[in-house]
Amino acid sequence: MTYAAANLFHSFSPWAITGAFGLLGTAWAISAWQRLGVGGELWWSALRATVQLALMGLVLGWLFRQQSPPLLILFLALMIFVAGFFNRKRGAGIPHAYWIGTASIFLAASLTLAWMLASGLVTWQGQSLVPIGGMIIGNAMNAVSLALNRLRSEIDQREDLLLAMLALGANERQSMRQLYGIVVRSSLIPTLDSLKSVGMIHIPGITAGMILAGMAPLAAVSMQLIVMLMLTAAVSISVTSAVVLAGPRALRFSTRQEAV
């Protein structure tokens, strides 16, 4: 089979990369002009992505040839632990934010991948398990970051009401329960919008890649549907777990700061 996906772009050269960074520079200029405060993070994120993708390109070439389940599990576990650091940043101020994010992502990834392995959708091969696992972990990480950030914001806005409920005898979990639905729904908006709009507004990367590689369009979209449903399930599990675990701890931190 010929890999037509390699011809997705007409040509690829250092000038193409330079042009891409030039476009990023335009975004930075707009940020600086309007004083949006995101210019530095744009460049830092782009630099990190460049280095990380270069390293991953080297690692994946070797990893895709592996068929050792313990090795693949170890690699996915490492990805989960690294993802927890991103969650800790977004959940700054929430006690144990790192472990809450890590545990939530681990639960979602474990359940989702276990089902996909049991059903035969993926196999114990690096070229099958690692890309799917990476997508699940990455999407869960982003959603948990949104959830922890929104949870902190909601507590700050409703702190007086929450303190009043505590004073009237409610425990921390009872006081926070009213916020769970708000935080979970807001964190799932990007995932649900993507699921609703797929096939109408955008063609997902997996579908495009498989079609360009020669797969029949109907088979490609069927695989894409399965992947998107699995991603949605994983994101929902990770967000719900993170909010339930973090809620009482976030309120405890908030009330302690109030006392100080």
DATA-V471220 format. One line per field, one symbol per residue. ss: DSSP state (h for helix, s for strand, l for the rest). phi: phi as a letter, one per 20 degrees, with the letter a starting at -180 (. if undefined). burial: + if it has 24 or more other C-alpha atoms within 12 Angstrom, else -. A space follows every 50 residues. Layout:
ss = ???
phi = ???
burial = ???
This chain:
ss = lllhhhhllllllhhhhhhhhhhhhhhhhhhhhhllllhhhhhhhhhhhh hhhhhhhhhhhhhlllllhhhhhhhhhhhhhhhhhhhhhhllllllhhhh hhhhhhhhhhhhhhhhhhhllllllhhhhhhhhhhhhhhhhhhhhhhhhh hhhhhhhlhhhhhhhhhllllhhhhhhhhhhhhhhhhhhhhhhhhhhsll lsllhhhhhhhhllllhhhhhhhhhhhhhhhhhhhhhhhhhhhhhhhhhh hhhhhhhhhl
phi = .eefffegdfbcbgfffgfffffffffffffffelemdfffgffffffff ffffffgfffgeffeeceggffffffffffffffffffffdgoegmgfff ffffffffffffffffffenfccfcgfdffffffffffffgfffffffff fffffffdfffffffffeofeffffegfegfffffffegfffffffefnd dbdfffffffffeoffgffffffffffffffffffffffffffffegfff ffffffffff
burial = -----------------------+---+-------------+-------- ---------+--++-------++-+++-++++++++++++++++++++++ ++++++++++++++-+-----+++++-+++++++++++++++++++++++ +++++---+--++--------++-+++-++--++++++--+---+----- -----++++++--------++-++-+++-+++++++++++++++++++++ +++++-----
